[in-house]
Amino acid sequence: MSPAEERDEGLEDLLEHLRRSRGFDFSAYKRSSLSRRVQKRMQTAGISGYSNYADYLEAHPQEFTQLFNTILINVTTFFRDPQMWDFIAADIIPRILQSRQGNFHIRVWSAGCSSGEEAYSLAMLLADALGQDQFRERVKIYATDVDEEALSQGRLATYSDQAVSDVPEDKVGKYFERVNERWVFHRELRRSVIFGRHDLILDPPISRVALLACRNTLMYFNAEVQQRILERFHFGIQDGGYLFLGKAEMLLTRSNAFVPVDLKKRIFAKVSTSAFRNGQAAFLGTRGNDANAMIAIDRLRDLSFQTDPAAQLVIDHAQTIVMLNDRARTLLGLAADDVGKPLQDLDISFRPVELRSMIEQAWRDHRPVIAKEVEWTTAAADHLFLEVQVSPLLDATLETIGAKIVFRDTTRTRRLEDELKHSHQELETANEELQSTNEELETTNEELQSTVEELETTNEELQSTNEELETMNEELQSTNEELQTANEQLRQSGDELNRANAFFENVLNNFQEGLIVVDAELRLQAWNHHAEDLWGLRSNEVIGKHLMNLDIGLPTAELRQPIRQCLSDGGAPVRLRLPATNRRGRAVVLDVTCAPFALMNNPTWGAIITMREESARTGSD
């Protein structure tokens, strides 16, 4: 197995683990973007290998939340892509209001709403169009997502200055309040926005909505799942309703359930489902006491069954043959006296196909069961291909009373397919032998059809690439926001450290006495300006050096015992007088105090030594 295949298998195992343990099914997501996001979270957690990451999730349940936030990428803003929202406000909302005049309620669905900015954007536009009183009475906006944490943020409806910066100034003052350094959406209007968890793949759609906004959500799913979700959207949107997609999403080749209103702005209208098919019921009226007419009807029914070109058998619930037609006798070698016999007593029960298992499956599932490409050799040695269909027969109470078995001769179709395949092979290998104009036209048509399919495939690939680029752009945006937050925190920490250092240095240098701080090993940690003035050494020359190794006029050996004593006493300062020689060579007498210096709950971390000059000596003692 190649490394790429091992990685793919490891990712699938991890997705299955997430589905079993937390109920999140990501199997429909595109593997390229899904793998990229999981790898990003694994790097953050410092884990290599999908199996190791699965073990890490078991040991650290809180990691599930971080992983889901990384996969779902809750990146959204108010009025994202302003030109599209301007079109919604100027064109789509007036159409919706015109079609729902009076007091008709208006239902709007924001699918994949993340933290609610899109839902509240819709609320502001509808409130502008209706007025706030009418909005509260008539409008319900359903905001759904699979991320519970994002939904909780949306319910709070509180946003930072940066988030509200995308809202026009007139709307900020009209729909937001400033509370505790945050912007809070209008309380009364917020009640019309309902947040709830909804899985677009598994859960039924919200129905009777006039406008459905699902922006940059479909692009995370593969084409098959997108088609299934669009069918659900078509069911949920009212006739005359609209679908609003994201900039990276298209419907050109995905669905015939919507038509574009403005393709550039990704606005689509639902195709109406109000057309009905009208059928005509044939009725053959007979007089209740007309026996000849009833006999004629029975004969017509029997002739219709007997002359059907497909071989047919009818059995009852006991699997006894009740009816068989002429074609069945000819094709399968049955006789008229086989009617009334149990099916299992005849070769037809297992040849050319095992009928009993098909009958049991049709009765169990209440639906037809079909076997195709069944080979059969007749009594005349004709080799045929059959399609065998077993259909359950139900009465008015839906009770199974029997089954109809139909054998359709598909030999001609199979031969035509073989001939067509052979013709294709001849066309591929001997194109120069084509002689007729009709065959040349067919070849040209096939080439044109192939070109169209290739162009459609290329278009799909380009569209998929565009969706992936949009996804990567959102990931980069999310990462950039995280880096900005981290830089701001580092800047604040640096400012605080600089202030603390400046404060500490000012405290040291404003002492009117020489001040020295040593740790428990007697290594110097602080040395103020008065100490520099006494001994002639700057702080950068002594910091980190052992006190006893200093070559100055201070008898440092005299200080060893007092320092040890104050450290062992745990808080009692020691005072002594020492004769010394300052940096100018002048003899002085110092009043020295040694006191313990506690740090981080350690009372014996070190000692602080203060020195004050008492008197000068003019000569030696």
Secondary structure as UniProt FT lines:
FT   HELIX           3..22
FT   TURN            27..28
FT   HELIX           31..45
FT   HELIX           50..59
FT   TURN            61..62
FT   HELIX           63..72
FT   TURN            78..79
FT   HELIX           82..87
FT   HELIX           88..92
FT   HELIX           93..99
FT   STRAND          106..111
FT   TURN            114..116
FT   HELIX           117..130
FT   HELIX           132..138
FT   STRAND          139..145
FT   HELIX           148..156
FT   STRAND          158..159
FT   HELIX           161..164
FT   TURN            165..166
FT   HELIX           169..175
FT   STRAND          176..179
FT   TURN            180..181
FT   STRAND          182..185
FT   HELIX           187..190
FT   TURN            191..192
FT   STRAND          193..197
FT   TURN            200..202
FT   STRAND          209..214
FT   HELIX           218..220
FT   HELIX           223..236
FT   STRAND          237..245
FT   TURN            247..248
FT   TURN            252..254
FT   STRAND          258..262
FT   TURN            263..266
FT   STRAND          267..270
FT   TURN            288..289
FT   HELIX           291..306
FT   STRAND          311..316
FT   TURN            317..318
FT   STRAND          320..324
FT   HELIX           326..332
FT   HELIX           336..338
FT   TURN            339..340
FT   HELIX           343..345
FT   HELIX           347..349
FT   HELIX           355..365
FT   STRAND          369..377
FT   TURN            379..380
FT   STRAND          383..394
FT   TURN            396..397
FT   STRAND          400..409
FT   HELIX           411..429
FT   HELIX           431..433
FT   HELIX           437..509
FT   STRAND          514..519
FT   TURN            520..521
FT   STRAND          523..527
FT   HELIX           529..535
FT   HELIX           539..542
FT   TURN            543..544
FT   HELIX           547..549
FT   HELIX           557..569
FT   STRAND          574..581
FT   TURN            583..584
FT   STRAND          587..599
FT   TURN            600..601
FT   STRAND          602..617
//
